[in-house]
Amino acid sequence: MKILIYCQHVLGVGHFFRTLELARAMEGFQVILVTGGGQVDVPLPNHIRQVRLEGLMMDRNFSGLHCVNPAKDLEEVKQERKGQLLGLMKKEDPDLLLIELFPFGRRAFRFELIPMLEYVKSLPEGRCKVVCSLRDILVEKSDPQKYETRVIEALNLWFDAVLIHSDPRLIKLDATFSRLDQIRVPLVYTGFVTPLPDPDTTRRLWQAAGLKPGERFIVASAGGGNVGAGLLRAAARAVKTKALGDIRLQIYTGPYMELEEKKALHDLADDRIQVQEFAKDFVSLLAAADLSISLAGYNTCMNIVAAKVPSLVRPFAQNREQRERAMNLARFTPMTLLEDQDLEPLRLSRIIMEALDPQEKRKSLPDLDISGARNTADWLKKQIKKGTTP
């Protein structure tokens, strides 16, 4: 059984790592993972083969596409990618095409997605199923009615199902999409997608932190690093105040942070504050920590839940998605939302001290479904074996 997965990350790396976690769970399949954003080098299991399209990204304001390689021409890259993607579909002839986010997002990539979808539609019925892989919360649109009409038409024309990577007891799709009754294909909740901490790795990482008696271990991260540098600087400055003495802070910048912003963080490093770009076993690292400080993206929030670590999160201000997720999770797990005024060093140091209170760790959300990767793989296997539209 063969699955072709299309994933395009345009700013951070959250979409990429969530899709990668899904692909990792698809043991027993031949998985072709097609990516088209900035390069992220991670080891892949033997059942996954990655195909990289020429990279396209967006700026922090989502104002338009640009080539990752500035020497490339945008229109030439778009034509190259369209031909490569269509050729790959014809050559590989997969049993199922899994498309991350589209048509709920990635409208800027219609130039390559619609020709591929039209090709699949021209095949004999049932030859290749098409499924949308969707996170929990959609970003707001300037014209919701027009947006929802476009999404509904695309789903009903080209897709066989939508997999929603959420637990409906916490967040349902109708919270950010009002016309679900007009979607004619199945909507399937898989649970949230996250890796789980490995106890042995967690123990090793805690020992490697080299904590002195009484020291607390904080991990501060910014996802891909395109945004979030200000939060990391604030965390470092808070740790440097006299109010926080017995703290060890590990900062992760992400691969896409600007060099000047990375340098500013390295300038703040000392014997208690270390700065690195990337953590290979991030969820296990969080499980070893006493506190996480981060943005409120899907992947990081689910890592926090899986690690059962208290957290301070700063929602990305560009849209509602991160704030709504964090507000929902904060009702059940020790997660505190940070606002602009909270980033002042002394104020943040007090918030950190409160979050490190052992009483906070007693909160938990043990029944939240975080088996989304395995549930997705099981569902796909059943649909391919059926040989008919679900």
Sequence and secondary structure as in RCSB ss.txt:
>XXXX:A:sequence
MKILIYCQHVLGVGHFFRTLELARAMEGFQVILVTGGGQVDVPLPNHIRQVRLEGLMMDRNFSGLHCVNPAKDLE
EVKQERKGQLLGLMKKEDPDLLLIELFPFGRRAFRFELIPMLEYVKSLPEGRCKVVCSLRDILVEKSDPQKYETR
VIEALNLWFDAVLIHSDPRLIKLDATFSRLDQIRVPLVYTGFVTPLPDPDTTRRLWQAAGLKPGERFIVASAGGG
NVGAGLLRAAARAVKTKALGDIRLQIYTGPYMELEEKKALHDLADDRIQVQEFAKDFVSLLAAADLSISLAGYNT
CMNIVAAKVPSLVRPFAQNREQRERAMNLARFTPMTLLEDQDLEPLRLSRIIMEALDPQEKRKSLPDLDISGARN
TADWLKKQIKKGTTP
>XXXX:A:secstr
 EEEEEE  SSSSHHHHHHHHHHHT TTSEEEEEE SS       TTEEEEE   EEE TT   EEESSTTS HH
HHHHHHHHHHHHHHHHH  SEEEEESTTSS GGGHHHHHHHHHHHHHS TTSSEEEEEE S     SSHHHHHHH
HHHHHHHH SEEEE S TTT  GGGT S GGG  S EEE         HHHHHHHHHHTT  TT EEEEEE TTS
SS HHHHHHHHHHHHSTT  SEEEEEE  TTS HHHHHHHHHH  SSEEEES  TTHHHHHHH SEEEEE  HHH
HHHHHHHT  EEEE  TTSSHHHHHHHHHHTTSSEEE  GGGGSHHHHHHHHHHHT GGGGG   TT    HHHH
HHHHHHHHHHH S  
